[in-house]
Amino acid sequence: MQILFYFVLVVHIIVCLALIFIVLIQQGRSADLAGAFGGQGSQTAFGPRAAANVLTRVTTWCAVIFMCTSISLVVLYQRASGSHSVLEEATPAPASAPAKPGK
């Protein structure tokens, strides 16, 4: 079980770094000067739309893998440590007596 935990942890770290890198290399929509005047951006290697589609798809898949590894790490850690929910250990507040009728 420990090997699986560390494997998922390594995959999680790699996906985190890849997601950071991919988001940082993306250009905002119409962020350059030519976009302000309606011109086509010529700064991309695959053309304006193809690069955006590839980077958008890679970002989406990295985000999905990030979420899956995050949930998996929580489940694996909980099973390995035998921890329980914090709410299971909380004691309920004592019931108070109703207020007596006032004067």
trRosetta pair geometry for C-beta under 8 A, 3 or more apart (Angstrom, degrees):
i j d omega theta_ij theta_ji phi_ij phi_ji
1 4 5.8 -54 -154 36 37 111
1 5 6.4 41 149 -22 66 105
1 76 7.0 173 180 -158 92 94
1 79 7.0 -119 -165 109 141 115
1 80 5.8 175 130 -91 125 98
2 5 5.5 -53 -149 34 35 115
2 6 6.4 28 156 -13 68 105
2 80 6.9 103 -83 -128 69 137
3 6 6.0 -58 -148 41 30 105
3 7 6.2 34 152 -22 65 108
4 7 5.6 -53 -145 36 31 114
4 8 6.3 28 157 -15 65 105
4 76 6.5 -147 108 -129 102 138
5 8 6.1 -58 -150 38 27 106
5 9 6.3 30 150 -22 63 109
5 73 7.3 93 -151 -130 77 67
5 76 4.6 173 -98 146 89 135
5 77 6.9 110 -137 -70 125 63
5 80 6.3 -5 -64 -41 150 151
6 9 5.2 -51 -143 36 35 118
6 10 6.4 38 156 -21 66 101
7 10 5.9 -53 -150 33 30 109
7 11 6.5 27 152 -14 63 106
8 11 5.6 -54 -147 40 34 112
8 12 6.1 41 151 -26 66 107
8 69 5.5 172 -177 -147 91 90
8 72 5.1 -126 -156 115 149 125
8 73 5.8 -170 122 -74 122 78
8 76 6.4 145 43 4 149 157
9 12 5.5 -53 -147 34 29 116
9 13 6.5 28 155 -18 64 103
9 73 6.4 97 -83 -110 73 117
10 13 5.9 -53 -148 35 31 109
10 14 6.4 30 154 -17 64 107
11 14 5.8 -56 -148 38 31 111
11 15 6.2 29 155 -17 66 108
11 65 7.6 -106 155 169 107 114
11 69 5.7 -153 101 -109 102 141
12 15 5.9 -57 -146 39 28 109
12 16 6.3 33 153 -23 63 105
12 66 7.1 94 -144 -133 73 59
12 69 4.0 -176 -87 142 92 137
12 70 6.9 122 -132 -66 124 56
12 73 6.2 9 -57 -49 159 134
13 16 5.6 -50 -147 32 32 115
13 17 6.5 28 156 -15 64 104
14 17 6.0 -57 -151 38 30 107
14 18 6.2 28 153 -16 65 109
15 18 5.6 -55 -143 41 32 111
15 19 6.0 35 157 -23 66 107
15 62 5.6 167 -166 -157 90 82
15 65 5.0 -141 -127 108 148 116
15 66 5.1 -168 131 -77 126 76
15 69 6.3 148 35 17 146 149
16 19 5.8 -56 -146 35 27 111
16 20 6.5 27 155 -18 62 105
16 66 6.6 106 -78 -118 64 112
17 20 5.8 -53 -149 35 31 112
17 21 6.3 29 154 -16 65 108
18 21 5.7 -57 -147 40 31 110
18 22 6.0 28 157 -19 68 110
18 62 5.6 -144 105 -123 107 134
19 22 5.9 -53 -139 38 29 108
19 23 6.2 26 161 -16 63 108
19 59 7.1 95 -139 -138 76 66
19 62 4.3 171 -85 144 90 132
19 63 6.7 112 -125 -69 129 61
19 66 6.0 9 -46 -58 155 139
20 23 6.1 -60 -148 38 25 107
20 24 6.3 20 157 -16 62 113
21 24 5.9 -63 -148 39 27 109
21 25 6.4 16 160 -14 66 109
22 25 6.2 -60 -145 37 29 103
22 26 6.8 37 154 -32 62 102
22 55 6.3 169 -174 -156 96 87
22 58 5.6 -142 -142 114 147 114
22 59 5.3 -172 127 -83 129 80
22 62 6.2 155 32 6 150 159
23 26 6.0 -50 -156 18 33 115
23 59 6.4 98 -76 -121 74 118
25 55 7.3 -137 93 -127 97 134
26 52 7.8 84 -147 -123 99 67
26 55 5.2 154 -95 152 101 145
26 59 7.2 -1 -50 -59 144 140
27 31 5.5 -149 173 40 87 127
27 32 7.2 -10 -175 -34 135 98
27 41 7.4 167 104 -168 156 164
27 43 7.4 102 -61 83 161 124
27 44 7.6 -118 14 -72 135 105
28 31 3.5 96 65 -59 99 129
29 35 7.5 163 151 -160 50 149
30 35 3.1 172 -152 170 67 130
30 36 6.9 129 170 -60 101 44
31 35 6.3 52 27 41 26 151
32 35 5.1 106 57 1 68 103
32 36 7.8 -121 104 -10 45 85
32 41 5.7 114 34 -112 135 107
32 43 6.7 145 -65 1 160 138
33 36 5.8 -45 -162 19 41 115
33 37 7.5 13 152 3 65 103
34 37 6.3 -71 -159 48 40 95
34 39 3.5 -81 -178 76 96 122
34 40 7.0 -40 142 65 131 26
34 41 6.0 155 75 -89 125 57
34 42 7.6 37 34 6 172 84
35 38 7.6 55 -162 -71 34 15
35 39 6.8 -93 -64 59 30 72
35 41 6.3 -2 -59 -60 98 102
40 48 5.6 -126 -170 -24 88 147
41 44 6.2 62 117 -7 110 100
41 48 4.7 119 56 -103 93 111
42 48 7.8 -51 -75 -55 34 98
44 47 6.1 -30 90 79 114 11
44 48 5.8 139 29 -91 135 40
44 50 7.7 166 129 64 132 80
44 51 4.1 -135 -174 12 134 154
44 52 7.7 -60 -111 -34 165 75
45 51 6.4 113 50 -84 70 128
46 50 3.8 -112 140 97 112 115
46 51 4.2 150 50 -58 106 81
46 54 6.6 67 41 4 166 135
47 50 4.7 66 58 18 100 108
47 51 6.6 174 65 -9 47 91
48 51 7.0 -71 -155 36 15 102
48 52 6.7 8 158 -12 55 116
49 52 5.7 -62 -150 40 33 111
49 53 6.2 32 156 -21 69 107
50 53 5.8 -54 -148 35 31 110
50 54 6.4 27 156 -16 65 106
51 54 5.8 -54 -146 38 32 109
51 55 6.1 24 159 -11 67 110
52 55 6.1 -59 -141 44 27 105
52 56 5.9 30 158 -23 64 111
53 56 5.7 -55 -142 37 26 112
53 57 6.3 24 159 -17 62 107
54 57 6.0 -59 -150 37 27 107
54 58 6.3 23 155 -14 64 109
55 58 5.7 -54 -142 40 33 110
55 59 6.1 36 156 -22 65 107
56 59 5.7 -54 -146 36 28 113
56 60 6.4 31 154 -21 63 105
57 60 5.6 -52 -148 34 32 112
57 61 6.4 26 157 -14 65 106
58 61 5.9 -55 -145 40 31 107
58 62 6.2 32 155 -18 65 108
59 62 5.8 -56 -145 38 29 110
59 63 6.3 30 155 -20 64 107
60 63 5.8 -57 -150 36 29 111
60 64 6.5 28 153 -18 65 105
61 64 5.6 -51 -146 36 34 111
61 65 6.3 32 156 -15 66 106
62 65 5.8 -55 -145 41 31 109
62 66 6.1 38 152 -25 65 107
63 66 5.5 -50 -145 34 31 116
63 67 6.5 30 156 -17 63 103
64 67 6.0 -55 -150 35 30 108
64 68 6.4 27 154 -15 64 108
65 68 5.7 -56 -145 40 33 111
65 69 6.1 27 159 -14 68 108
66 69 6.1 -59 -144 41 26 104
66 70 6.2 31 155 -24 62 108
67 70 5.6 -53 -147 32 30 115
67 71 6.5 26 158 -13 64 104
68 71 6.1 -57 -149 39 30 106
68 72 6.1 29 153 -18 65 111
69 72 5.4 -54 -141 41 34 115
69 73 6.1 40 158 -25 66 103
70 73 5.9 -53 -150 32 27 110
70 74 6.8 26 153 -16 60 104
71 74 5.8 -55 -153 34 34 111
71 75 6.4 28 154 -15 67 108
72 75 5.8 -58 -146 40 32 108
72 76 6.0 27 158 -15 68 111
73 76 5.9 -56 -138 42 28 108
73 77 6.0 28 161 -19 64 110
74 77 6.0 -58 -144 38 25 109
74 78 6.2 24 158 -19 63 109
75 78 5.9 -57 -146 36 28 110
75 79 6.4 23 157 -14 64 108
76 79 5.9 -57 -146 39 30 107
76 80 6.1 25 158 -17 66 111
77 80 5.8 -58 -142 39 29 108
77 81 6.0 7 167 -1 67 114
77 83 7.9 -8 133 27 82 122
78 81 6.5 -65 -136 47 23 95
78 83 5.6 -95 -137 59 67 92
79 82 7.7 22 -177 -70 27 46
84 88 4.9 -57 143 47 124 145
84 89 7.0 124 88 -36 116 98
85 88 4.7 106 67 -11 88 99
85 89 7.9 -171 96 0 59 81
86 89 6.3 -66 -164 39 41 103
86 90 6.8 51 143 -39 70 102
87 90 5.5 -41 -148 13 42 120
99 102 7.8 -6 149 -47 114 86
